[in-house]
Amino acid sequence: MDTKHCAVDGWVDAIPVPGPRATVTFDLVVRPAGIDALDDDAPDTIITCTSGDPRITQELLNGIQPGDLLRVTGTLVQPPTSGEHARLTVDALEVLDTALVPVLREMVLDRYGDYVVIFDGDTDAVPVFTAHGQWVGLADNPDAIATLIDIHERVNGGDA
């Protein structure tokens, strides 16, 4: 397997997801170099990133949202087969630019790994369920979702 230590700039594709053993995973969308010289339909590269560093995990779960531009540094592992995403183990993270704050005008269902949350533009409270429909709790606001999920996994053994 080919590995390389590198720094990559890209946009967060979706809300970072808590993983096993206090890790977090997220996809980074990377534009090809020299994008101006490429066709308009040139594909972006998706790199799946993981970190177990507590400071990085905390920032990803509480301060990062889709559309944020990040510079991540770590060890890149090329996929063993064509069509799979490259994987980057992140040991440094820098926020280069933040996305605009979305304004919700209706109810939106979103997924956090094995959990489902319901955002309602009329309230800050966020109901959280497992993907199988088990009630987890009511987060006071979107920033409290990761804490609620973490508590649920500690009490219930880590599996939704």
Sequence and secondary structure as in RCSB ss.txt:
>XXXX:A:sequence
MDTKHCAVDGWVDAIPVPGPRATVTFDLVVRPAGIDALDDDAPDTIITCTSGDPRITQELLNGIQPGDLLRVTGT
LVQPPTSGEHARLTVDALEVLDTALVPVLREMVLDRYGDYVVIFDGDTDAVPVFTAHGQWVGLADNPDAIATLID
IHERVNGGDA
>XXXX:A:secstr
  EEEEEEEEEE S  EE GGG EEEEEEE  TTGGGS TT   EEEEEEE  HHHHHHHHHH  TT EEEEEEE
EE  SSTTS EEEEEEEEEEEE        S EEEEETTEEEEE TT S EEEEETTS EEEEESSGGGHHHHHH
HHHHHHTT  
